[in-house]
Amino acid sequence: MRAGLITGKRQFELVELDEPAPAAGQVVVAIARCGICGSDVHAYREGWPYSPGVCGHEWAGTVVEVGSGVDPRLAVEGLRVVGAQAPGCGSCRECRADLPRFCRRATSAYAGRAAPSSAGFARHMALDATRLVAVPDTLADDQAALIEPASVAMHAIGRSRLAVGDVACVVGCGPIGLMVVQCARIGGAGTIIAVEPTGERRAMARSLGADVAVAPGDELRAVVDDATGGLRADIAFDCAGIPQTLQQSVDMVRKGGSVCMVGVSGGQAAIQPMRWMMKEVSVDTSILFTLDEMAVCADLMASGRITTDGLVAGTVALDELPATIEAMANGENDAVKILVDPSAG
């Protein structure tokens, strides 16, 4: 089968791989849709070491083959699924320290260091059944592929210091930022201010629940002051994935406020530590999500409390993927979300 892999800086290849077969405890999933994540684009543009097992991790598909020893609830051919990190193994140093979300075996498998040989930019993928979450029947494939980014946003809300009634700034309204807008509302934010330079994405943020959407700059300061009586925001979620927004996010929050870093960037960030200290600002970071959070997000999407309306700009086949990644890396395609259909073409 063909698989799309990022193999180096500005290098994206369609390679031939053997069709996967399930080992004990595994299933094979036929990929229906896979989103192109911002981290895929960053890895391509910046040359991150990028495992085949994470190249195309926003996938949704159907179980088509089951190995031995799989939980009967998941050993169902035809079951529609998405994938998260497996539960902790219970025996590694992190699990014994009651830190199962940092389990070495689970994180190694999710990061692709312990197989699979490809992720969602391929027709089929073999993976441990313990990583699976069932997709509600009411969700279409295009929606199911966005359960993963929604789960990233939900995890960020849980990791953050958001309190009921808070004024929250969401910095960067790409797919994750737009999901954070929705999850922050579910989490009890009183006022949500979306910060985004692109007019179309500002409009989308408003349609998805932001009270105000504003471009960075002088207008932003006026909007925040108006919403807080000059106190500034209680919390900022930095979803932009570019180094320069970290200090800007800290500047948006009040003394004693907090910032949650959600967007991923491989670059160096220039900060002003004295301003952080004088404000006694708290900074949290968030990455990935749990199986339980993914299941909750799937249900929230099925109930309509998290929506994907307007987020998907289109779907491409594998043959179109190299050019699409290149265009996104060059800023020539600023679609919020593009999905890949590995079975097309």
C-alpha positions, 0 to 999 in steps of 0.5 A: 500500500502507499503511505505519505511520510514526512522524511526530512525538511521539505521532504514528503514522500509517497512510499510503498509499504506492506499491507499491515497485519494485526499482531496479538492485541492489535486491529487493522483499521481502514482509514476513512479520513485523516486531517492534516495537522499543524504539527504535520506542516511544522514538521515538514517546514522545519525538519522535525524528526517525525516518526511514520507513526504520527504522520497523519494522526488525526484519523478516523476509520473502520476496524477491518481485521482483528488479532488475537487477544483483543477485548471483545468490545473492540474485536468487532469488524465494521466498528468505526473508531478513532485513536488515542494514547493507550492506558498506562502499562502499570509497570514502567517507572512513570506508571509506578509513580502514579503518572500513567499519562506519561507511561513510557510504553504508551507514549512510545507507541503513540509517538510511533517509536514502537510501530506502526509503520505509518499512521493515517496517511495510508489506506490501512493502519495496524495498532493496539486495540487499547488505543481505540475509541468508538465513533458515535453512529451519528457522526459522518467521517469528516466529523469523526476525523476532528474528534482528535483536535477536539480532544486536544482542546478538551485536554487543554481546558483540563490542564489549564486554570480556567475558572467559571466566569473567567475572561479568556483570550484564545490566541490563534484561531486555527483548528485547535484554537476554534475547538478551544473556543468551544471547549472553554465555553463548555468549561465555564468561561464567562467571556471569550475573546478570540485573537486572530489576524485573519478576518475569515477565521475571526468570523468563524470564531464568533460563529462558534461561540467567541463573544468578541474576535479581534486582530492583534494590536491596539484594538485588542488591548482596547477590547480586553480593557473594556471586557475587564475594566482595565484588569486584563484577562484571567487566562490566555490559551496560546494556540497559535503555534508560533514563538512570538505569541507566548510573550504576547499571551502573557501580556494579555493576562492580569496580575496573578493570571495564567497562560496555557500553551497549546500550540506547538512550535519548534522555534525559540521563543523570546520572553521577558522574565521580569514581566512574568515575575512582576505579574506572578503569572502562571504558565501551563502546557498541554499536549495530547489527551486521554482515552476518556477525554476522546470519548467525551469529545466524541459524545459532545460532538454527537450531541452538537455541543462541539460542532465542526460546521465550516471547519473542513475546507475540502478533501484531497487524495494521497496523490494530492497530499505532497502539493497540499502540504507544500502549499500549507507550509508556504502559506499559500493555502490557509484553509482551517482544515483539509482532510485526506481520503487515502482510499481516493484515487 
